[in-house]
Amino acid sequence: MSNNQIFNRRSFLTKSALAGGVATGSMLAAPAVLAQSPIVIKMQTSWNDANIWQEFARDYATRVEEMSGGRLKVDVLPAGAVVAAFQVLDAVNDGLIDAAHSVPVYWYGKNKAASLFGTGPVFGGSATTMLSWFYQGGGQELFNELLQDDMNLDVVGYLGFPMFAQPFGWFKEEVNTVADLQGFKYRTVGLAADLMSKLGMSVAQLPGGEIVPAMERGVIDAFEFNNPSSDKDFGAQDVAKNYYLSSYHQASESFEFLFSKTFLEDLDPDLQAILKYGVEAASTANTAKAMDRYSADLQFLQNEAGVTVHRTSKEILDAQLKAWDELIPELEADPFMKKTLDSQREWVSRVSYYELMNSPDYGLAYDHYFPGKVKL
């Protein structure tokens, strides 16, 4: 489908909805105008209905609908409703859906640079640091350059909700050294696949909904997804009992909110602004909900599901950083990726210096009031 075809279809739908109450001009009274039908935005996610992230996407929809006074309605669809989880970028570009809620790493197979926007090398910045880079350090311009100029897509993207560093994952037995990892068949995605390969594991890149069945069939031996709530809802605790938190493989990721550029630009400016700044509103709401639910579900896994929670060993973390050191020169052979990595390093060097110098030792304070709970 050409961009003109997409424009014509979407322009007709948008303008028809906006004009619905005023088509007959002055014959209509004000109450009839106010009763016009909303513009429906078809947004598919990369998550199933059981995943807390589907709830996060609905939180965005609620805020958009309320801020627009009902002029916009976001129809949030789960993975598979229109296309598969990894196909939402193409679906937005092709006009099958108007928007998507996903993560850039899910289209890593189309362009490896996607992984730099949340799942690339960790230079010392958290997800909050890197979301700030996106909005204040040039990341958004690079993201849309990748989508629109390099890949020639009719797509514009925003990032929201700085995810907590993702666990190293689920293992049937304890893993404390790099030697313990050799030969594992491990699920991850994006550049983390290259990273884990350098640690001696073979990697399968699977959508979240396929992970536990693959573990049950012996297709994989270990895996990571993202957080205690999603992992619990997948049933991770039914197939493995050793859960390793803290890792450098995906420590700075955020959601992506993808929109058809044509569709977005055909809306009135105030509605465009609501969709854009609704991402920021949902980001704050998602963070608060994640803190509540992730921590409660981690306690469930420990106290009721028989899971042993570990912190990943310093040996494995050090090995991850050395593996990133090997990967970075390979990535920088691509000019766009080098430009992006240079931008990230410059940002982290300045911003994380401030963050680290300014932050008190929260672990020290935590241990003072809750002694012995966390082995730091």
N, C-alpha and C positions, 0 to 999 in steps of 0.2 A: 504494500500500500504506500503510495507516495505521500509526501508531506502535504501537498495540495489537497489530496483526497481526505487525509486526516483533518486538515483545517476546515474543509467544507462541511464534513460531517459534524465535527465538534462545534464549529461556529454556528451551524444551524441549530443544534441541540441547545447550546448555551443561550443564543439570542431568542429562541423560541420560548425557553423557560423564563427568561427575564421579561419578555413581552407578554407572557401569558395573561396577565391581568389587565393589560393596557391596549390590547389589540383593537378594541373598538373605540379607542380614544376617549373623548369627553363624555360618552354615554355611560361610562362606568363611574361609580362613586368610589371614594377613597377606601372603604372597607373591602371592596372587591379587589382593588389593587394589592392591598396588604395580604390577601388570601392567595396570591400567586403561588404556583408550584415551585418548590426549591430546585436548585440545580443539583443533581445527584452525581457525586464523584465516585466512580467505581474503583476502589482501592483493594488490591489483593496483597496479602502478606506472604511471607515465606514460612509461616508457622501454622500448626494445626490448632484446632479449637481448645485442646487441652493444655497448650503452652501458655504460661503467664504472659508471654510477649504478645499473644493475640489480644489479651486484655489491655496491654500497653497501647496497642494500636487503636483499640476502641476508646481509650482515654483521650487520644488525639482527636478522634472523630467527635466525641462529646464536646470538647472545647471549641472546635471549629463550628459546630452547629449552634452552640450557645452564643459565641461571639458574633456570628453572622445573623443573629436574630431569626434563624430558620431559613435564610436564603440559600444556605449550602447544607447538603446532607451527604455524609461520607458513608458509603455502603462498604463495610469492612468484610472482606471475603478471606477464608483460610487458604492455605497452600493447596493447590490442586483444583480449586473451584473453577479456574479458567486455564491456568498453566501450572507446571510443576514449580516447586520451590525455587529452583535455580534459574528459572526462565522469566522472572518478572521484569527484568530490565528490557528484554526484547519485547515483551507484551506491552509495556508502556510505549516504547518506540513505535510499535506497529499499530497502536490504537485499539488493541484488544481490551485494555484497561486504561484508566486515566491516571492512576497513581499506584505506587507500591511502597510497602513497608518491609524493609529487608536489611541486609548488610552488604557492603561493597565486595567483601571476599567471596560472596556467592556467585559473582560473575568474573572471578579470577581466571576461569578457563577461557574467557573471551579476551581479556587483557590482563596480564600479570600485574600491571601497575595498580589495579584495583585494590590489591592487598595492602598497599602503602597507606590507604586511608582507613587505618584502624588496626591492621594486623601485620604491620611491618616491623622492622627492627626497633627495639626499645632502647632509646638513648638515655633514658633516665626520666622521661616524662610520663605521667599517669594519663588515663583516658581524659580526665578533666583538662590537663595541660594540652593534650592534642586536640580536643574539641575547641579549646581557645585558639589554638593555631589555625584551625579551620576557619574560624570567624574573624580573627584579628591578625593572623600571620601569613595570609595568602593562600591557605589551603583550599578555600572554597573556589577561588579563581582557578587553581590547578585542577580541582575535581571536575569543574564544568568544562575546562579546556580538554580534559581527557574524554569526557562524554561527547561533547559537541564538535570539537575540532579534530581530535585524533580519531575518534570512532564514528564521527558524523551521525550522531543520534539526535533525535528530536526529544531530548530529555534534559531536565534541569534537576539538580539534587541539593538537598540540605541534610546535615547530620544533626542528630539529637540523642540525648541520654548517654552520658559517658559511663560505659559499663565498668564494673569492678573487674580487676584483673582476673582472667579466667583460670580455673583450676587446671593443674597438670592433668588431672583426670582420674579415671576409675581403673583399678587393677585388681586381679584376683589374689595376688600375693603382694607382699611389701616390695617396694623398689627404692633403694637408698643410694645406689651407685649407678654410674653409666653402664657398667658391666651387666647390671641387672636388667637393662633395657634391650640387650642385644637380641635381635630376631623377632621382637614383638610385632604383630600385625595391629596397627594403631590407627584409629580414626581421628582425623583433624581436617582442616580446610586451609586453602590458600598457601601463603609462603610458610606457614607453620608446617606444612607437609614437607617442604624442602629442609626446614630446620630439623624436624624429627628424623628425617632420613639420615642426616649427618650424625645423629646420635645413635644410629644403628638399627632403627626401626623401619619396617616397610609400612607404607601409609595408604589408607583408603579414604577418599573424600566422599562423604555421604551426607545427605540432608538429615536433620535431627530425627525425624520420624522413622528413619531406617536403622538407627544405631543399635538399639537393644535387640531387635530381631537378628541383626548381623552378629551380635555377640552370642546370642543363643545358638545360632547355627555354626559357630566357630569360624565365621568369615574374618572376624577380628578378635584379638585377645585383650585389648584395652582401648580406651577411648576418652576423649574429652568432648563436652559440648559447650557449656557456658557458665552455669550457676546452679546453686543447690535446688532452687524451685523447679526450673526446667528439667534438671537431671532427675529429681524425685518424680516428677510427673511422667517422665519417660519410663520410669521403672528401673533406673540404673541400679538401685539398691538390691534388686532381685537377681542381678547377674554378676555383681562384684561387691566386695565389702571394704576395700581399701580406697579411700578418697583422698587425693593429694591436692591441697590448695596451694596457691601461689606458683606462678610460672611466668617466664618471659616470652612465651610463644604467642600470646594474644593478650597484651596487657594494656591496650589503649584504644579499644574499639568503641564505636557508637553505632546506633541505628542509622540507616539512610532512609530518607523520604524522597522518593523519585516521582516526578510529575512530567506529563507530556508538556513540553515547552509551548507548543501551539495552543493546547487547551488552557494552560495557565495564563498565557498572554492575552487570550481572548476574553478573560473575565474582567469585570470592572476592577479598577485599581484597589479599592478597599477590600474586595474579596481576595485578590492576589495577596494582599498584606496579611489577611487573616490566615490563609493557608501557610504563608511563610512564617509568621510569628507564632502561629499555633504550634510549630515544631519546638520553639523555645519553651512555651507553656507546658507542653507535654513532657519535655525533657526534665523539668523540675518535678512534675508529678510522678513520672516514672522513677526518678531517683529515690524519692521518698517511699514509694511503694516497694521498690526493690530492697531498700534497707530493711523494711519491715518484714517482707515475705522471705527474702533470702536467708536472713538470720534465723527466723522461726523455723524454716524448713531444714536448715543445717542442724538445729537442735533436734528436730524430729528424726533426721537420719542417724544422728549419734545415739539418741536416747531411746528410740522406739524401733528403728529398723536394723539395729546391730551393725552399723557402719563405723569403722575406725577412721577418724579424720586425722590426717597428717599435714605437716608443712613440708613442701618439697625440699630435699636436702640441698645444702650449699654446693656440694659437688655437682649435682645435676644442673642447678642454676648457673654455675660458672661455665659448665659445658655448653649450655644454651647460648650464653653470651659469646663464647668462642666460635660457636657455629654461625651466629649472626655475623661475626667478623669475616668468616669465610664467604658468606652469601653476599654481603654488601658489594664487594667489587664485581661480582657477577651481575648484580642488578644494575649497577652504575654503567654497565656497557650500553644501556639504553639511555639516550639523552633526556627523555622526559623523566625517567625514574631518578636519574642523577639530580636533575633540577629539583625534584620533589624532596629527595633525601637531603640535599643541601639546605633547602628551606626549613625542613624539620630540625636538622642539627643546629642551625643558627637560632631558631626559636627556643629549643630545649636548653641550649647552652646558657642563654640569658634568663629565661623564665624559670627553669627548674633550679638554677642557682639561687634565685630569690626564694622560691618555695622551700628549698631544703635549708637554706640559711635561716629563714624566718620561722619555720615550723618547730614548735617545742616537741619534745619526745613524748608523743601520746602513749606509746607503749609503757614508758616509765610511770606515767600517771595511772594508766589502767591497772598495772600490776600493784600500784600502791593501794588502790581501792578494791581490787579483785585479785588478791595475791595467788599466784600459782596457776591461774586458769590458762594462760597462754605461755608456752615455752618459746621465748624470743631468742 
